[in-house]
Amino acid sequence: MKIILAKHAGFCFGVKRAVNRALDLAKQGENVVTLGDLIHNKQFVAYLRKNGICTVEEISQAAQAGSKVLIRSHGVPPSAYAELEQQQVAYEDLTCPFVERIHRRVYEQQALFDHIIIVGKKDHPEVVGICGWAGAKALVVGDEMQAKALPRLGNVLIVAQTTITRELFDTICRTVEAKAQHCTVFDSICETTALRQKEAAEIARKSDAMLVIGDRQSSNSRKLYEIAKKYCRNAYFIEDASEVILENFTECDIIGIVAGASAPDWIIREVCTLMELEKTQVTEETAAVEAEAAQAAEVVEAAPVAEEVETAQPVEVEESSFAEEMEKTFVKIRRGQFVKGVVVHVTDEEVCVNIGYKADGLIKKDDLTLTGDVAPSDLFKEGDEIEAEVVSLNDGVGNVVLSRKKIENQVKWKEFVENLDMDAIYECVVTKTIKGGVLTKFNGYEAFIPASQLSLKYVEDLSVFVGKTLLVKIIDVDKRQKRFVLSNKEALKQQIAEQEKMIFASFEKGSVVRGVVKRLTDFGAFVDVGGVDGLLHITDISWVRIKHPKDVLSENQEIDVKILNVDPEKKRISLGYKQLQPKPWDLVSEKYIVGETVTGKVVRIAPFGAFVELEPTIDGLVHISQVTNRRIEKVEDVLSLGQEVTAKILEVNPEKKRISLSIRALMQPEKREDAAEGEEKVERKPRARREERSFVIPPREEATTSLADLFKLAEEAGENKED
C-alpha cells in the first residue's frame, strides 16, 4: 500500500499566521479572546481554550472581561472596527492579507459600480465581512441557479470568497457577464486554495481511496471532499483519526490524503500514522516537482524527511509544544517556485526572509524591485509579509537566493490588467510595421494594431503611421503572452460618438444655428451643424412648393437653420429653413397697393370668377363682374387657363389672404369732356347709354352678393389656393 499525502495539507498561510500570533500572545500572558472561532475546527478551538484563548461572539463580552480581541483571518465588516473603537476595546487585526485585499478593492471602488457581486456562501464569516465593506451594493451569489435568477444588471464588479472552487467562480462569472451591461472580474480566490483543490483532483485521479481531513463546518474542507468524490469513488470525509475505518482500505493499493486549511498538523500526523500498516510507505506528493525530476519519471517519491511518517509507531505530540512542532515543519521548495515569508532582517544591501524552509531566503538589493536603485529599508521592514521567486536553493553558504522582480512584474501586470478601463481611450506611439499591422508599446507591454483597425478608411501604406501617436482602445488582451490588441478605428468611433453626444446635448428645440449644406437629395438636404448632420426636409426649405432642393440650395452653401426637433437616442435632428424666411402673405401689404396695376397668369376658373397668380402662393380674384365691361354668362367666354392678364388692384386683405382684382377697370374708357355738337344729339344719347349699362350692371335688387361674399364662396368651394 502506498499513501500519497498532499503537499499543501493543513494550515494555510493566513490561518498559520493567526494561530502563531494567538499562541505567542497567550505565552506572553496577555488576556486575549477571538471574535468568533479562530478557525473552523472544533478540536483546535478546544486546544486554544486550554491555552487561555477563548471565543466571544459579541464585542461587549470582551469589553466586560477587559480582554484584547483578536480578529480572525476571515476578517470583519467596518462596523466591527467602529464598535471596538466605541467601546474602547484593544484589538489586533489578524485578517488574512488576501481577504484584506478584497476589502480594499470593494471599498475603494464601490462608487464605480452599480452592484458588487460576491461569489460565496452567504453566512460564511468571510463573506459577511466583504459585504460590510461593499455596503448596500453587495449581492451574494452562492451557485449558478442564484446567478441565473439575477435581473438585468448595469455595471458590476465580481469578487469571490477566497476558498470557493475555480470552476464555480468561472461558471457564475459567465452567467453574470451575460446579464450585465459591463462586468469587471476581480479574481480573489486564494492561490493556495486553488492549489489545494488542484492537488486534490490530481491525487484523487490516481488513488483507489481518498481521505479528506477537516472539520465538517469548514467550507474549504467540504469543497476538497466534493472534488475528491468527483474523481475517486471511495472518498471519505473525516475530522480525525477516530473516524477512520481501516477495513475500507484493505484492498487499496494507493490511498490519497488531503486536508483543509483549518486541519491541525497533529491530526494529519495521527491519520497518517494510523494508516501506516506493514510495509507501508508514506510519501509526500507535490503539485510540481523539480524540472530535472519531472523529466526522469512521471512520479517521484521524495526522500523521507522528519515530518513524514516512517513507522507504524504513534506520533506523540505534546499539546504544550504544538507551536514548536509547527515551526519545525519545513516546506519543500524548488527553483522557480514562488514562496511567501516574513521579513526577519533588513540591511542596506539585502532583505532576509523566513520562508518556512531549513534555511532563510536572501533578496539582494538589485533583485528587490523593478523601479531602480531603492534602499531595502524604504521598501520593507521587519515583520512585513513578502512573496518572492526562488532563484537558487543555496548561495554557497547555505542561504536560499530569492528575487522579487518576477513577482513584481507579475503583480504589476495583474493589477494593470485588472484596473484597465476597456472603454477608455489611450495614446501610444507606433514603433514599426509588421505583416498585417503595426507594433507599439502600451504601458511598457507589446501591443499590436491590425491594419483593419488603424483608420476609419483603408490605408495601403502602413509605414505612414510609424512614429505617429495614435488614439487607441483595447479590443483584446493576451494574458499568457502579456500582449494587447489595440484599435485606432474604435477609438476614433468612440471619440466621434462622444462628440456627437455633446453636440446633441447642446441643441435646443427652436434655436437657430449656422450650418453648411453637405448633400442634396430628392427628399431634402443634409446640413452639417457643428459636426453632425441634420435633415432639412424639402417641405421645410421654402414656403413655395419646389420640385427639388437644388431649386433653392446648393452644396457647400452656408445657411441659418432652425432646430425643429432633436432625438439624441436616434441621433436625428430636424431642421427648418423656410421658418426663418417671411411668409409671402406677410409682405402683401407692402408689395401690392390698391389702385396699382399688376400682371399675372390665370391659374383657376370658377363660376364666380378667375384666380390670377401674381407670384407663387399669392393669387388674386377677378370676379365675373370685373372680367369685362359687358355682361357675360361664363368666365370661360373671356378668359382661359394660363392666359396672362393685366388687372387693377381693388382690395388687399392680408389677414384673410385676399386680393381683389379688376380687368374691367382697365377696359373702361377714360372720362370724356362734354363736347356734344348739338342739343338733339345730347338728348338722344343718354337713353341709349342707360340701356347699354343695364346689361353690364344688374339691377339693384339683383346685386345682392358682396365681394366679401364671393371670397367666402371661393373658400368654401376650396378653390382659393392658399399656402
LINQUI-V231135 format. One record per run of one state. SS is the DSSP state (H for helix, E for strand, - for the rest). FROM is the first residue (numbers start at 0). TO is the last residue. If there is no record, write none. Layout:
ss=<SS | SS>
from=<FROM | FROM>
to=<TO | TO>
This chain:
ss=<- | E | - | H | - | E | - | H | - | E | - | H | - | E | - | H | - | E | - | H | - | E | - | H | E | - | H | - | E | - | H | E | - | H | - | E | - | H | - | E | - | H | - | H | - | E | - | H | - | E | - | H | - | H | - | E | - | E | - | E | H | - | H | - | E | - | E | - | H | - | E | - | E | - | E | H | - | H | - | E | - | E | H | - | E | - | E | - | E | H | - | H | - | E | - | E | - | H | - | H | - | E | - | E | - | E | H | - | H | - | E | - | E | - | H | - | H | - | H | ->
from=<0 | 1 | 6 | 12 | 27 | 31 | 35 | 41 | 50 | 53 | 56 | 58 | 65 | 67 | 71 | 77 | 86 | 90 | 93 | 96 | 112 | 114 | 119 | 124 | 137 | 141 | 143 | 148 | 152 | 160 | 165 | 179 | 185 | 190 | 206 | 208 | 213 | 218 | 231 | 234 | 238 | 240 | 243 | 245 | 249 | 253 | 259 | 264 | 275 | 280 | 285 | 290 | 296 | 318 | 328 | 337 | 346 | 349 | 354 | 360 | 364 | 367 | 375 | 379 | 384 | 392 | 399 | 403 | 404 | 418 | 425 | 434 | 436 | 442 | 444 | 450 | 453 | 461 | 465 | 468 | 478 | 482 | 487 | 506 | 511 | 521 | 523 | 528 | 532 | 537 | 540 | 548 | 551 | 557 | 567 | 571 | 576 | 577 | 580 | 583 | 591 | 596 | 606 | 608 | 615 | 617 | 623 | 626 | 634 | 637 | 643 | 653 | 657 | 662 | 663 | 667 | 678 | 696 | 706 | 716>
to=<0 | 5 | 11 | 26 | 30 | 34 | 40 | 49 | 52 | 55 | 57 | 64 | 66 | 70 | 76 | 85 | 89 | 92 | 95 | 111 | 113 | 118 | 123 | 136 | 140 | 142 | 147 | 151 | 159 | 164 | 178 | 184 | 189 | 205 | 207 | 212 | 217 | 230 | 233 | 237 | 239 | 242 | 244 | 248 | 252 | 258 | 263 | 274 | 279 | 284 | 289 | 295 | 317 | 327 | 336 | 345 | 348 | 353 | 359 | 363 | 366 | 374 | 378 | 383 | 391 | 398 | 402 | 403 | 417 | 424 | 433 | 435 | 441 | 443 | 449 | 452 | 460 | 464 | 467 | 477 | 481 | 486 | 505 | 510 | 520 | 522 | 527 | 531 | 536 | 539 | 547 | 550 | 556 | 566 | 570 | 575 | 576 | 579 | 582 | 590 | 595 | 605 | 607 | 614 | 616 | 622 | 625 | 633 | 636 | 642 | 652 | 656 | 661 | 662 | 666 | 677 | 695 | 705 | 715 | 722>
